[in-house]
Amino acid sequence: MAGPEERPNPEAGEADKPTLVETVDEEELYGPSEELLENINAALSASDIPLVESLIEPLHPADVADLIEHLEPEQRKLFLDITRHALEPETISHLDEALREEVVEQMAPSELAEVVTELDTDDAVDLLEDLDEATQQRVLDSLPAEERAFLQQGLTYPEDSAGRLMQRELVAIAAHWTVGETVDYLRAAKDLPDDFYDLFILDPGGKPVGSVPLSRAMRSRRGTRLTDIMDEELRLVPADMDQEAVAYLFRQYALVSAPVVDTQGRLIGVITVDDVVRVIDEEAEEDLLNIVGVSDTDFHAPAYKTAYLRVRWLVVTLVNTLIASFVISRFEGTIGHYPALAVLMPITAAMGGNAGVQVITVTVRALATRDITPNSNVMRLIGKELAVGFMNAIIFAAILGTLGGIWFGHAALGFVLGGAMIFNMVWAGFAGTMIPLVMDRIGLDPATGAGPFLTTTTDCLGFFAFLGLATLFLT
């Protein structure tokens, strides 16, 4: 097949034709390369619609979504105007949330209904939940009754639950069937999902009683009954289970797919490993971003929205610094007698804060992976972090105490700095463990709130310990 650079441009003269860079071979194309981005930008600048379409034609929908995210806003709008009719529905589901809203806003409800119809039910629900109520209803009204009922039910489940994550497309087989009957059914059925990994065996009440991996069924003789080769130990996922718990289930038992059941135990959907990989990625990203107070849409969101989202975290930081400043103000007299204290006191707070963040990161991850729970391994973790904090504190107290004493020619000052360092770093080990555990116990997200609580305590107690010891032993 001729490469994009050989396509003629019927709307532009030879002199106006954009100069293309050598592109990566189609078989080697894993995501949008720099050459491809340059070619797309050149084609957009020349308004060469056929060339733009030919450049994206060999790309996977996920790669097209990445390409859209890499374009400048003006180029992105032009690209979407040109290619919206040719974009695969799956491309929209791969877009960053902020950009997906931008694309969806340019589409009529009838166009959105066509996209929703082509998507798996889990991706369709994910797209619909971000629409305003009026647009969402117009899209649903454009869908066939059965599909509309499925999607409306999916929207009733809590956000970030298994009910939102599952897809309705699955293969369910009656318990009395043989392998031969199953194979004949699979060949004749018109509405099978594009990809499936397990055959779920149902009892007469619609409840799953076992599963047969597709590979095992294909290796078995036609006369074999499915009940003779099925796995009876099923990991049933309630529809209201949190998606983090679902991800843990898949990771713990190396699942490829898992059946989702309603409150009566009837099979209503399936979750597959590709969706769980996305959940793991989203949860890890969310925890990382929450630690520093930004959102997952921060990169592509408008400046005013980003500023609004970040200001809340900055307000918390402001409150923390005001409290720390108040603590310092209680020791104005001591600082006045020993100005060197003003130079050294940030060291204690900073070291305690950094040590505490390390402990928080380890604890939050251990909670997420269930290496610890509020009821198990807690004392062992606390003991270990106290020991680690004490050992590190001794090392840095000796280093900084010695440097401080030599720097200002005052041995007692070095001992005060070392003592405050030991106190604050040991406290950081304790608080960095307990704060996430307590927050998890009372139902709060430790990744979001543990950091501010910790830094407030390490700053205030660090300043208090250093200046308090200085007041006792230097004045």
C-alpha positions as CSV (number, residue, x, y, z in Angstrom):
1,M,0.0,0.0,0.0
2,A,1.3,3.4,-0.9
3,G,2.4,5.5,2.1
4,P,0.7,8.8,3.0
5,E,3.4,10.8,1.3
6,E,2.4,9.4,-2.1
7,R,-1.3,10.4,-1.9
8,P,-2.2,13.3,-4.2
9,N,-4.0,16.3,-2.8
10,P,-6.9,17.1,-5.1
11,E,-7.6,20.4,-3.4
12,A,-4.1,21.9,-3.5
13,G,-1.4,22.5,-6.1
14,E,1.9,20.8,-6.0
15,A,3.5,24.0,-4.6
16,D,1.1,24.1,-1.7
17,K,1.5,20.5,-0.8
18,P,3.0,20.2,2.8
19,T,6.4,18.7,3.1
20,L,6.2,15.5,5.1
21,V,8.8,13.9,7.3
22,E,9.6,10.2,6.9
23,T,7.0,8.3,9.0
24,V,7.4,5.2,11.0
25,D,6.4,2.0,9.3
26,E,2.8,1.0,10.1
27,E,4.0,-2.3,11.7
28,E,6.3,-0.4,14.0
29,L,3.7,2.2,15.0
30,Y,3.1,2.0,18.7
31,G,1.5,5.3,19.6
32,P,1.9,8.6,17.8
33,S,5.5,9.3,16.9
34,E,7.0,12.7,16.6
35,E,7.1,12.3,12.8
36,L,3.4,11.5,12.7
37,L,2.6,14.5,14.8
38,E,4.6,16.7,12.5
39,N,2.8,15.2,9.4
40,I,-0.6,15.7,11.0
41,N,0.2,19.3,11.8
42,A,1.5,19.9,8.3
43,A,-1.6,18.3,6.8
44,L,-3.9,20.3,9.1
45,S,-2.2,23.6,8.2
46,A,-2.7,22.8,4.5
47,S,-6.3,21.7,5.1
48,D,-5.5,18.4,3.4
49,I,-8.4,16.4,4.6
50,P,-7.7,13.1,2.7
51,L,-4.1,13.2,3.9
52,V,-5.2,13.6,7.6
53,E,-7.6,10.7,7.2
54,S,-4.9,8.5,5.6
55,L,-2.4,9.3,8.3
56,I,-4.8,8.2,11.1
57,E,-6.3,5.3,9.2
58,P,-3.7,2.6,10.4
59,L,-3.8,3.8,14.0
60,H,-5.4,2.0,16.9
61,P,-8.2,4.0,18.6
62,A,-6.0,4.5,21.7
63,D,-3.2,5.9,19.6
64,V,-5.6,8.3,17.9
65,A,-6.7,9.4,21.3
66,D,-3.1,10.0,22.3
67,L,-2.6,12.0,19.1
68,I,-5.5,14.2,19.8
69,E,-4.2,14.9,23.3
70,H,-0.8,16.0,21.8
71,L,-2.2,18.5,19.4
72,E,-2.4,22.2,20.3
73,P,-6.0,23.5,21.1
74,E,-6.5,25.2,17.7
75,Q,-5.1,22.2,15.8
76,R,-7.2,19.9,17.9
77,K,-10.4,21.7,17.1
78,L,-9.6,21.6,13.4
79,F,-8.6,17.9,13.6
80,L,-11.9,17.0,15.3
81,D,-13.9,19.1,12.8
82,I,-12.2,17.2,9.9
83,T,-12.2,13.6,11.4
84,R,-15.2,13.5,13.7
85,H,-17.2,11.5,11.3
86,A,-14.4,9.0,10.8
87,L,-13.3,8.6,14.5
88,E,-14.0,5.1,15.9
89,P,-16.2,5.3,19.0
90,E,-13.5,3.5,21.0
91,T,-11.3,6.5,20.4
92,I,-13.6,8.8,22.4
93,S,-13.6,6.3,25.4
94,H,-9.8,6.5,25.4
95,L,-9.6,10.3,25.7
96,D,-8.7,12.2,28.8
97,E,-11.8,13.2,30.6
98,A,-11.4,16.9,29.9
99,L,-10.8,16.3,26.2
100,R,-13.6,13.9,26.0
101,E,-16.0,16.6,27.2
102,E,-14.6,18.9,24.5
103,V,-15.2,16.3,21.8
104,V,-18.7,15.4,23.1
105,E,-19.7,19.1,23.2
106,Q,-19.2,19.2,19.4
107,M,-21.5,16.2,18.7
108,A,-25.2,16.2,18.3
109,P,-27.3,13.8,20.5
110,S,-27.9,11.6,17.4
111,E,-24.1,11.3,16.8
112,L,-23.6,10.5,20.5
113,A,-26.3,7.8,20.3
114,E,-24.4,6.2,17.4
115,V,-21.2,6.2,19.4
116,V,-22.9,4.8,22.5
117,T,-24.4,2.0,20.4
118,E,-21.0,0.9,19.1
119,L,-19.3,0.9,22.6
120,D,-19.3,-1.9,25.2
121,T,-21.8,-1.1,27.9
122,D,-19.1,-0.2,30.5
123,D,-17.6,2.3,28.1
124,A,-21.0,3.6,27.1
125,V,-22.0,4.2,30.8
126,D,-18.7,5.9,31.4
127,L,-19.4,8.3,28.5
128,L,-23.0,8.9,29.5
129,E,-22.3,9.7,33.1
130,D,-20.3,12.9,32.1
131,L,-23.2,14.3,30.0
132,D,-25.6,16.9,31.4
133,E,-29.0,15.5,32.3
134,A,-30.8,16.9,29.3
135,T,-28.3,15.7,26.7
136,Q,-28.0,12.3,28.5
137,Q,-31.8,11.8,28.3
138,R,-31.9,12.8,24.6
139,V,-29.1,10.3,23.8
140,L,-30.9,7.5,25.8
141,D,-34.2,8.3,24.0
142,S,-32.4,7.6,20.7
143,L,-31.4,4.1,21.7
144,P,-33.3,0.8,21.3
145,A,-35.4,0.0,24.4
146,E,-33.3,-3.0,25.6
147,E,-30.0,-1.2,25.3
148,R,-31.5,1.9,26.9
149,A,-32.7,-0.2,29.9
150,F,-29.2,-1.7,30.4
151,L,-27.5,1.7,30.3
152,Q,-30.1,3.3,32.6
153,Q,-29.6,0.5,35.1
154,G,-25.8,0.9,34.8
155,L,-26.1,4.6,35.7
156,T,-28.0,3.8,38.9
157,Y,-24.9,2.1,40.4
158,P,-22.5,4.1,42.6
159,E,-19.6,5.7,40.8
160,D,-16.4,3.7,40.9
161,S,-18.4,0.5,41.6
162,A,-18.4,-2.9,39.9
163,G,-21.8,-2.0,38.4
164,R,-20.3,0.9,36.5
165,L,-17.2,-1.1,35.5
166,M,-19.0,-4.2,34.2
167,Q,-20.1,-4.9,30.7
168,R,-23.3,-6.6,29.8
169,E,-21.9,-8.5,26.8
170,L,-21.0,-12.0,28.1
171,V,-21.5,-15.7,27.3
172,A,-23.8,-17.6,29.6
173,I,-24.6,-21.3,29.0
174,A,-27.1,-23.6,30.5
175,A,-25.7,-26.2,32.9
176,H,-27.0,-29.3,30.9
177,W,-25.2,-28.3,27.7
178,T,-22.3,-30.2,26.2
179,V,-19.1,-28.8,24.6
180,G,-20.5,-29.6,21.1
181,E,-23.8,-27.8,21.8
182,T,-21.9,-24.8,23.1
183,V,-19.6,-24.6,20.1
184,D,-22.6,-24.8,17.7
185,Y,-24.3,-22.0,19.7
186,L,-21.2,-19.8,19.6
187,R,-20.8,-20.2,15.9
188,A,-24.5,-19.4,15.2
189,A,-25.1,-16.6,17.7
190,K,-25.1,-13.1,16.2
191,D,-24.8,-11.0,19.4
192,L,-21.7,-12.4,21.1
193,P,-19.1,-9.9,22.6
194,D,-16.1,-9.2,20.5
195,D,-13.8,-10.6,23.1
196,F,-14.6,-13.1,25.9
197,Y,-12.5,-15.5,28.0
198,D,-14.9,-17.5,30.1
199,L,-18.2,-19.3,29.6
200,F,-20.4,-18.8,32.7
201,I,-22.6,-21.8,33.6
202,L,-26.0,-20.8,35.0
203,D,-28.7,-22.7,37.0
204,P,-32.4,-22.3,36.1
205,G,-32.6,-19.2,38.3
206,G,-29.9,-17.4,36.4
207,K,-27.3,-17.7,39.1
208,P,-23.7,-18.6,38.1
209,V,-22.7,-22.0,39.4
210,G,-19.3,-22.3,37.6
211,S,-17.2,-21.2,34.7
212,V,-15.3,-22.8,31.8
213,P,-12.3,-21.1,30.3
214,L,-12.8,-20.8,26.6
215,S,-9.4,-22.5,26.0
216,R,-10.5,-25.5,28.1
217,A,-13.8,-25.9,26.2
218,M,-12.0,-25.8,22.8
219,R,-9.6,-28.6,23.9
220,S,-12.5,-30.9,25.1
221,R,-14.5,-33.4,23.1
222,R,-17.9,-32.4,21.8
223,G,-19.7,-34.9,24.0
224,T,-18.2,-33.6,27.2
225,R,-20.7,-32.0,29.6
226,L,-19.7,-28.5,30.7
227,T,-20.5,-29.3,34.3
228,D,-17.7,-32.0,34.1
229,I,-15.0,-29.4,33.2
230,M,-16.2,-26.3,34.9
231,D,-14.5,-24.5,37.8
232,E,-17.0,-24.4,40.6
233,E,-15.0,-22.0,42.7
234,L,-16.3,-18.6,41.4
235,R,-15.1,-15.2,42.5
236,L,-18.5,-13.5,42.4
237,V,-18.4,-9.7,42.3
238,P,-21.4,-7.8,43.9
239,A,-22.6,-5.0,41.7
240,D,-22.0,-2.4,44.5
241,M,-18.4,-3.6,45.2
242,D,-15.9,-0.7,45.1
243,Q,-13.6,-0.9,42.0
244,E,-10.5,-0.9,44.2
245,A,-11.7,-4.1,45.8
246,V,-12.4,-5.5,42.4
247,A,-8.8,-4.7,41.3
248,Y,-7.5,-6.4,44.4
249,L,-9.6,-9.5,43.7
250,F,-8.2,-9.8,40.1
251,R,-4.6,-9.2,41.4
252,Q,-4.9,-11.6,44.3
253,Y,-6.4,-14.5,42.2
254,A,-4.9,-13.8,38.8
255,L,-8.3,-13.5,37.2
256,V,-9.0,-12.8,33.5
257,S,-12.7,-12.1,34.0
258,A,-15.2,-12.3,36.9
259,P,-19.0,-12.5,36.9
260,V,-21.0,-9.6,38.4
261,V,-24.2,-10.5,40.3
262,D,-27.1,-8.5,41.7
263,T,-28.5,-8.6,45.3
264,Q,-30.3,-11.9,44.4
265,G,-27.1,-13.5,43.1
266,R,-28.2,-13.5,39.5
267,L,-25.6,-12.9,36.7
268,I,-25.9,-9.4,35.3
269,G,-22.5,-8.6,33.8
270,V,-18.8,-9.4,33.6
271,I,-15.6,-7.5,34.4
272,T,-12.6,-8.3,32.3
273,V,-8.9,-7.8,33.0
274,D,-8.5,-4.9,30.5
275,D,-11.0,-2.8,32.6
276,V,-9.2,-3.8,35.8
277,V,-5.8,-2.6,34.4
278,R,-7.4,0.7,33.7
279,V,-8.8,0.9,37.3
280,I,-5.4,0.1,38.8
281,D,-3.8,2.8,36.7
282,E,-6.5,5.3,37.6
283,E,-6.4,4.6,41.3
284,A,-2.6,4.8,41.4
285,E,-2.7,8.1,39.4
286,E,-5.5,9.5,41.7
287,D,-3.5,8.7,44.8
288,L,-0.4,10.2,43.4
289,L,-2.2,13.4,42.3
290,N,-4.2,13.7,45.6
291,I,-1.0,13.7,47.6
292,V,0.0,17.0,46.0
293,G,-3.6,18.4,45.6
294,V,-4.2,18.3,41.8
295,S,-6.8,16.4,39.8
296,D,-6.5,13.9,36.9
297,T,-7.9,16.6,34.5
298,D,-5.3,19.1,35.6
299,F,-3.1,18.9,32.5
300,H,-5.8,19.5,29.8
301,A,-8.2,21.7,31.9
302,P,-8.4,25.5,31.3
303,A,-6.2,27.7,33.4
304,Y,-9.1,29.1,35.5
305,K,-10.3,25.6,36.3
306,T,-6.9,24.4,37.3
307,A,-6.4,27.5,39.5
308,Y,-9.7,26.8,41.2
309,L,-8.8,23.2,41.8
310,R,-5.4,24.0,43.2
311,V,-6.4,26.9,45.4
312,R,-8.1,24.6,47.9
313,W,-4.9,22.7,48.6
314,L,-3.0,26.0,48.9
315,V,-5.5,27.2,51.4
316,V,-4.8,24.2,53.5
317,T,-1.0,24.9,53.2
318,L,-1.7,28.5,54.3
319,V,-3.5,27.4,57.4
320,N,-0.6,25.0,58.2
321,T,2.0,27.8,57.9
322,L,-0.1,30.1,60.0
323,I,-0.2,27.6,62.8
324,A,3.5,27.0,62.5
325,S,4.1,30.8,62.5
326,F,2.1,31.1,65.7
327,V,4.2,28.4,67.4
328,I,7.4,30.3,66.4
329,S,6.0,33.6,67.7
330,R,5.8,32.1,71.2
331,F,9.6,32.0,71.2
332,E,10.4,35.5,69.9
333,G,12.5,36.2,73.0
334,T,14.7,33.1,72.6
335,I,15.2,33.8,68.9
336,G,16.2,37.3,69.7
337,H,18.9,36.1,72.1
338,Y,20.1,33.5,69.7
339,P,19.6,34.6,66.0
340,A,21.3,31.3,64.9
341,L,18.1,29.5,65.9
342,A,16.3,31.2,63.0
343,V,18.8,29.8,60.6
344,L,18.7,26.2,61.9
345,M,15.0,25.7,62.9
346,P,13.7,25.0,59.3
347,I,16.1,22.0,59.2
348,T,14.2,20.1,62.0
349,A,10.8,20.7,60.4
350,A,11.9,19.8,56.9
351,M,13.7,16.6,57.9
352,G,10.7,15.5,59.9
353,G,8.3,16.3,57.1
354,N,10.2,14.5,54.5
355,A,10.7,11.4,56.7
356,G,7.0,11.4,57.4
357,V,6.0,11.6,53.7
358,Q,8.1,8.5,53.1
359,V,6.3,6.7,55.8
360,I,2.9,7.9,54.6
361,T,3.6,6.7,51.1
362,V,4.6,3.2,52.3
363,T,1.5,3.0,54.6
364,V,-1.0,4.2,51.9
365,R,0.4,1.7,49.5
366,A,0.2,-1.1,52.0
367,L,-3.4,-0.2,52.7
368,A,-4.2,-0.2,49.0
369,T,-2.6,-3.6,48.4
370,R,-4.0,-4.9,51.7
371,D,-0.6,-5.8,53.0
372,I,-1.9,-4.3,56.2
373,T,-5.4,-3.6,57.5
374,P,-6.5,-1.5,60.5
375,N,-6.9,-4.9,62.4
376,S,-3.7,-6.7,61.3
377,N,0.0,-6.1,61.1
378,V,-0.5,-2.6,62.6
379,M,1.7,-2.9,65.6
380,R,4.5,-4.5,63.6
381,L,4.4,-1.7,61.1
382,I,4.3,1.0,63.8
383,G,7.2,-0.7,65.6
384,K,9.3,-0.9,62.4
385,E,8.7,2.7,61.4
386,L,9.5,3.9,65.0
387,A,12.8,1.9,64.8
388,V,13.6,3.2,61.3
389,G,12.8,6.8,62.4
390,F,15.0,6.5,65.5
391,M,18.0,5.0,63.6
392,N,17.8,7.7,60.9
393,A,17.3,10.3,63.5
394,I,20.5,9.3,65.4
395,I,22.5,9.5,62.2
396,F,21.2,12.9,61.1
397,A,21.2,14.3,64.7
398,A,24.9,13.4,64.9
399,I,25.7,15.0,61.5
400,L,23.6,18.1,61.8
401,G,24.3,18.6,65.5
402,T,28.0,18.5,64.9
403,L,27.7,20.8,61.9
404,G,25.5,23.3,63.8
405,G,27.8,23.3,66.8
406,I,30.9,23.9,64.6
407,W,29.2,26.5,62.4
408,F,28.1,28.7,65.2
409,G,30.8,27.7,67.7
410,H,28.3,26.6,70.3
411,A,28.3,23.0,71.3
412,A,25.1,23.2,73.3
413,L,23.3,24.5,70.2
414,G,24.4,21.4,68.4
415,F,23.0,19.2,71.1
416,V,19.7,21.1,71.0
417,L,19.5,20.7,67.2
418,G,20.3,16.9,67.5
419,G,17.7,16.4,70.3
420,A,15.0,18.2,68.3
421,M,15.9,16.1,65.2
422,I,15.5,12.8,67.1
423,F,12.2,13.8,68.5
424,N,10.7,15.0,65.3
425,M,11.9,12.2,63.1
426,V,10.6,9.6,65.5
427,W,7.3,11.4,65.7
428,A,7.2,11.5,61.9
429,G,7.5,7.7,61.8
430,F,4.7,7.3,64.3
431,A,2.4,9.9,62.7
432,G,3.1,8.8,59.2
433,T,1.8,5.4,60.1
434,M,-1.1,6.3,62.4
435,I,-2.7,9.1,60.4
436,P,-3.4,7.0,57.2
437,L,-4.6,4.1,59.4
438,V,-7.0,6.3,61.4
439,M,-8.3,8.0,58.2
440,D,-8.9,4.7,56.6
441,R,-10.7,3.4,59.7
442,I,-13.1,6.4,59.7
443,G,-13.8,6.1,55.9
444,L,-11.6,9.0,54.6
445,D,-9.1,8.7,51.8
446,P,-5.6,8.6,53.4
447,A,-4.0,9.6,50.1
448,T,-5.8,12.9,50.1
449,G,-5.7,14.1,53.7
450,A,-2.7,12.4,55.3
451,G,-0.1,14.8,53.9
452,P,-1.5,18.0,55.3
453,F,-2.1,16.5,58.7
454,L,1.4,15.2,58.8
455,T,3.2,18.3,57.7
456,T,1.2,20.4,60.2
457,T,2.3,18.2,63.1
458,T,5.9,17.8,62.0
459,D,6.3,21.6,61.4
460,C,4.6,22.7,64.6
461,L,6.2,20.0,66.8
462,G,9.6,20.4,65.1
463,F,9.6,24.1,65.7
464,F,8.3,23.6,69.3
465,A,10.9,20.9,70.1
466,F,13.8,22.9,68.7
467,L,12.8,26.3,70.2
468,G,11.6,24.7,73.4
469,L,14.9,22.9,74.0
470,A,16.8,26.1,73.1
471,T,14.7,28.0,75.7
472,L,15.4,25.3,78.4
473,F,19.1,24.9,77.8
474,L,20.4,28.0,76.1
475,T,18.7,30.8,78.1
